[in-house]
Amino acid sequence: MSEDKDLSVQSYEKKIVNTLRAEKYPIEIINKNSDFLNSFQGVTDEISWAAKFYKEKINKLAEAYAKDFEALVLPSVFEKGMGFEPPEEMINTLKSRYEKKISGFIEFLQISTKIRTENFYHQPTISTGWTVCFNKVDHIPFLLSLGSSKIIIFDPTFTTDLHFFVSLGAMPDIRPLTQVGNIQMPPETYLINLQVMIGAGFKQASVIVMKQRAEDIQNIKTFMNNIVMIVDTKFENEDDFSGLKWVKNSFQYGLFKKKDFLDIAKSLQIGGVIIDKSVSPMQVQKIQSLIKSNVNLNIGFELFKMGTMQYSFIQKKENVNIVYDAFESLICKMPDFVSNMSNRIQTY
């Protein structure tokens, strides 16, 4: 910025940039969901509390987008005045990056408000059993809004810094957890006894954080007991999950494609629920034609779909003898492969 330029001119140029952003390059997902984001009255205290947290996140992202947009476009306005040309490709890349993050937070709130009306959701079961989450600790408000109070999180980025918990209005007691009974826990495992003000009272939650990825833990089944919900939002995944790209990428990253998920799937209680940004019932045929595979979830689980949500809601209906098929790289039903492909089966 030229120090010699009149301040009123500088202000006018900034106004041009802000008007351009607001009229031509807004974060459309905020505008599209404005009514929804303002509708959190009469919902449960947990959802209302989580909504406040994630709406603050959304507002901060919108502010950051405005600053980054200005930093990207303003130099062109300073240099060329009204004859400037917006850098379309760079703007769209910037915009899509922020929209992806914001859409993730909106999805959390959509799931929280919708899931409680579904027949596969049972609040007492969710609140008394353990929830396993493959995402970072900043998913805690989302998990509490779903009714969880006992949580296991795999988060390689976790630190004992208290800023996140302060932002929740929570009082955490964080301690290293080396052993549970006679079970040795993986290194850098922490037990967080969390007390947070929700509504008119305090909610207690027990959170076990493992500073590792699930696939790096050798014997995961030793401490996986009484699991009633599994959550994988793919929030940190940078791949596009929209349209047919979602079909392809969700198939690639879905939990049932992971060998380390086998023991957790087996540990899930009958009636337990998996929330995975993955295959939905309407997409199964498309996935088979795109990937050229006979994948299915006919292994004791039933899939549900809620509106247009880009998530799978999968309930465990029965205990089936399931294994990991190394050739197809997916979890499958033992009888489907025993007769013809026994040499391909690996059990763990």
Order of alpha helices (4+ residues) and beta strands (2+ residues): alpha-alpha-alpha-alpha-alpha-alpha-beta-alpha-beta-alpha-beta-beta-beta-beta-beta-beta-alpha-alpha-beta-alpha-beta-beta-beta-beta-alpha-beta
